[in-house]
């Protein structure tokens, strides 16, 4: 009896529950971290300024009060918060020796990261449907994409994204973490955290995979079908100018879709057992930093409507400053 009790005590001591995680991040790069801090700080400020500019221009210019730019504004807002969840802590950790994050803070970071990430995927899918409705059914477009419908679609994206995120975070943090607490990443992403669990995680990995399919593959297939229909309609347009105008309204969205879904698919549509830290961190930098930076750049550089609106807003602001 005493032997059994003693063995249970030893087992309990060995299974000390983790109360905090250590984010390894880019610690292996040594002095290069200072240069990374400068680069990532510059990129973060560029992301903030780019997305805030897009949001402000859409709000101020009446000509951009259309469903297409309504969803672009939502995407820019979501990506602003999406980067806010990750980058400030990452920047602090690049200059800090203590890179710990509490168990609860890790769960909160994962919840908001996954929520905004899945919201972005769904919003991009809705933006694909908007282009389909505008080009393939122009006469029915005001009905198909009424402001009431836009509000419902935006709410569905947010509720769907954060509901799936809540389920995933509950699954991950119901796992026992007893010993290893070094997260081989610069934030609490789902794959490296699951990798630390001290139990079999096959069922949990399958659940993550299913959520990944629903959040990434389904909207992407929907976008692909939408663009096949769009392409068929565009090819029927008799004038070259009309075809070019139709293509130009889709080019920005398509560019962002390819980068966003490509990176997300590479990370989340495979087992965590295949997690390769160095390569995956590089891909993660793409969709946590480059994609949020890419969206405002692509939409501001390639979109004539946004160009005109930017000039009008800047002109108004200059006039107000001169009058004051």
HELIX and SHEET records of a PDB file:
HELIX    1   1 UNK A    2  UNK A   14  1                                  13    
HELIX    2   2 UNK A   27  UNK A   29  5                                   3    
HELIX    3   3 UNK A   32  UNK A   60  1                                  29    
HELIX    4   4 UNK A   62  UNK A   64  5                                   3    
HELIX    5   5 UNK A   67  UNK A   95  1                                  29    
HELIX    6   6 UNK A  103  UNK A  136  1                                  34    
HELIX    7   7 UNK A  141  UNK A  144  1                                   4    
HELIX    8   8 UNK A  147  UNK A  172  1                                  26    
HELIX    9   9 UNK A  190  UNK A  194  1                                   5    
HELIX   10  10 UNK A  202  UNK A  212  1                                  11    
HELIX   11  11 UNK A  213  UNK A  217  3                                   5    
HELIX   12  12 UNK A  218  UNK A  235  1                                  18    
HELIX   13  13 UNK A  240  UNK A  268  1                                  29    
HELIX   14  14 UNK A  272  UNK A  274  5                                   3    
HELIX   15  15 UNK A  277  UNK A  285  1                                   9    
HELIX   16  16 UNK A  286  UNK A  290  3                                   5    
HELIX   17  17 UNK A  291  UNK A  302  1                                  12    
HELIX   18  18 UNK A  304  UNK A  323  1                                  20    
SHEET    1   A 3 UNK A 100  UNK A 102  0                                        
SHEET    2   A 3 UNK A  20  UNK A  23 -1                                        
SHEET    3   A 3 UNK A 182  UNK A 183  1                                        
END                                                                             
